[in-house]
Amino acid sequence: MPGWRLKRGWFWPTRHNDVVRRVLKMAKKGTRVVYVPGNHADEYVRDEDGERLPPRGVQNAHGRVLRVAGLTLAGWGGVPRYREGEGQYTAAEARWGLARLDWQLRLPPRPLDILLTHAPPLGPHAGSDHAHRGCGELSRFMRRQRPGLLVHGHIHEYEGKKTEYTDPQSATRVVNAYGYRVVEF
């Protein structure tokens, strides 16, 4: 959910409440909640002194390989750098970080089931503007690791893009979860 929208006013769509209720209900039943950070640093909460704290009760998957419900999941948050600020990376930082994920998947060797990202790979979901362009390093990682599913956010629905497609080179199902999506795997 795009927390940055709250900076413009207190409009909160009903569908966001639906998502929060669903996630909280699932977490209460023991579901592990995993996320990757976006590019607005809105996943943080503030304490009474105004200090930023990471969210509690959820797990940040950025730069990590996790086992969740019997599946191997890797995470890569943020977006390719388009201005100054948090939640962005250079091409070199992405190459290095994704190479570290490659190593984590090799020791012990295991196939990648799900790649959770904020930015999309290059392809049909890449935005038309510089801030929403796809990430070539993610595309190369996806084609090396061939996950069954890549779920990303960041690409807003205003561009009228399909919510999912299959990458022809890796056979990976790519889903744009901007807003929210229920994905069966």
C-alpha positions in Angstrom: 0.0 0.0 0.0 1.4 3.4 -0.9 1.9 5.2 2.4 3.3 8.2 0.6 -0.3 9.1 -0.4 -1.1 10.0 3.2 1.4 12.9 2.9 -1.1 14.6 0.5 -4.1 14.2 2.8 -5.9 11.6 4.9 -7.6 9.8 2.1 -7.5 6.1 2.7 -9.3 3.9 0.2 -11.6 1.2 1.6 -9.6 -1.5 -0.3 -6.5 -0.6 1.8 -8.5 -1.3 5.0 -9.5 -4.6 3.4 -5.8 -5.5 2.8 -4.8 -4.5 6.3 -7.6 -6.5 7.8 -6.8 -9.6 5.7 -3.0 -9.4 6.5 -3.7 -8.9 10.3 -6.2 -11.8 10.3 -3.7 -14.1 8.6 -0.8 -12.9 10.9 -3.0 -13.6 13.9 -3.5 -17.2 12.7 0.2 -17.6 12.4 0.9 -16.6 8.8 4.4 -15.2 8.4 4.3 -11.7 6.8 7.2 -10.9 4.5 7.8 -7.7 2.6 10.5 -5.7 0.7 10.9 -1.9 1.2 9.8 0.5 -1.5 11.4 3.8 -2.5 9.5 6.2 -0.1 10.7 4.8 3.3 7.1 4.6 4.4 7.4 1.1 5.9 8.9 2.7 9.1 6.9 3.8 12.1 7.8 6.5 14.5 8.0 6.3 18.3 6.9 9.0 20.7 10.2 10.8 20.2 9.9 10.8 16.4 12.6 8.1 15.9 12.1 5.9 12.9 11.7 2.2 13.8 11.3 -0.8 11.5 7.8 -2.3 11.5 7.2 -5.0 14.1 5.7 -8.4 13.4 6.8 -8.6 9.8 10.0 -9.7 8.1 12.1 -7.6 5.7 13.3 -9.9 2.9 15.5 -7.3 1.1 18.8 -9.0 0.1 17.9 -12.2 1.8 16.8 -15.8 0.9 14.1 -17.2 3.2 12.2 -20.4 3.6 8.5 -19.6 3.9 5.8 -22.2 4.0 8.1 -24.7 2.3 9.0 -22.3 -0.5 12.3 -20.5 -1.2 11.8 -16.8 -1.4 14.3 -14.0 -2.2 13.7 -10.3 -1.8 15.1 -7.2 -3.4 13.5 -3.8 -2.4 13.9 -0.3 -3.7 14.1 1.0 -7.2 16.9 2.0 -9.7 18.2 5.5 -8.7 16.3 8.3 -10.3 16.9 11.1 -7.7 18.4 11.7 -4.3 16.8 9.8 -1.5 16.3 6.5 0.3 15.1 3.2 -1.2 17.1 3.6 -4.5 20.2 1.8 -5.8 22.7 2.2 -8.6 23.2 -0.5 -11.2 26.5 -1.5 -9.5 24.7 -1.8 -6.1 22.0 -4.0 -7.7 24.6 -6.2 -9.4 26.5 -6.7 -6.2 23.3 -7.3 -4.1 21.8 -9.7 -6.5 25.1 -11.6 -6.8 25.0 -12.0 -3.0 21.5 -13.5 -3.5 22.9 -15.9 -6.1 25.4 -17.1 -3.5 22.8 -17.5 -0.9 20.8 -19.7 -3.3 23.9 -21.8 -4.0 24.8 -22.6 -0.3 23.0 -25.0 0.0 21.9 -25.3 -3.6 18.1 -24.7 -3.9 15.8 -23.5 -6.6 14.1 -20.1 -6.2 10.3 -20.3 -6.0 9.4 -16.7 -5.5 11.3 -13.4 -6.1 9.7 -10.5 -4.2 10.8 -7.1 -5.5 9.6 -3.5 -5.4 10.7 -2.5 -8.9 9.7 -4.5 -12.0 12.2 -6.2 -14.3 12.5 -4.9 -17.8 9.5 -5.8 -19.9 5.8 -5.1 -20.2 5.5 -3.8 -16.6 8.3 -1.2 -16.9 6.9 2.4 -16.6 7.1 5.0 -19.3 8.8 7.5 -17.1 12.4 7.4 -15.7 11.3 6.8 -12.0 9.3 3.7 -13.0 11.6 2.2 -15.6 12.3 -1.5 -15.2 15.6 -2.9 -13.7 17.9 -4.7 -16.1 19.8 -6.3 -13.2 16.5 -7.8 -11.9 15.8 -9.2 -15.4 19.3 -10.8 -15.6 18.8 -12.3 -12.1 15.4 -13.6 -13.0 16.8 -15.3 -16.1 19.6 -16.9 -14.1 17.5 -18.1 -11.2 14.2 -18.8 -13.1 11.9 -18.4 -10.2 8.3 -19.7 -10.7 6.9 -16.3 -9.6 8.2 -12.7 -9.4 5.9 -10.3 -7.5 6.7 -6.6 -7.7 5.0 -3.3 -6.9 5.9 0.3 -7.8 4.1 0.4 -11.2 0.9 2.3 -10.7 -2.3 1.2 -12.5 -2.6 4.5 -14.3 -0.5 3.3 -17.2 -3.1 0.6 -18.0 -0.6 -2.3 -18.0 -1.6 -5.9 -17.6 -1.3 -7.1 -14.0 0.7 -10.2 -15.1 2.6 -11.8 -17.9 5.1 -14.7 -18.4 8.7 -13.7 -19.2 9.5 -15.6 -22.4 13.2 -16.1 -21.5 12.9 -17.4 -18.0 9.3 -18.7 -18.0 8.8 -16.7 -14.8 5.2 -15.5 -14.1 5.6 -11.8 -13.3 2.8 -10.1 -11.3 2.4 -6.4 -10.6 0.9 -6.3 -7.0 0.6 -2.5 -6.9 -2.3 -1.7 -4.6 -2.7 -5.4 -3.7 -3.2 -8.7 -5.4 -4.2 -12.1 -4.2 -1.8 -14.5 -5.9 -2.2 -18.2 -6.1 1.0 -20.2 -6.5 
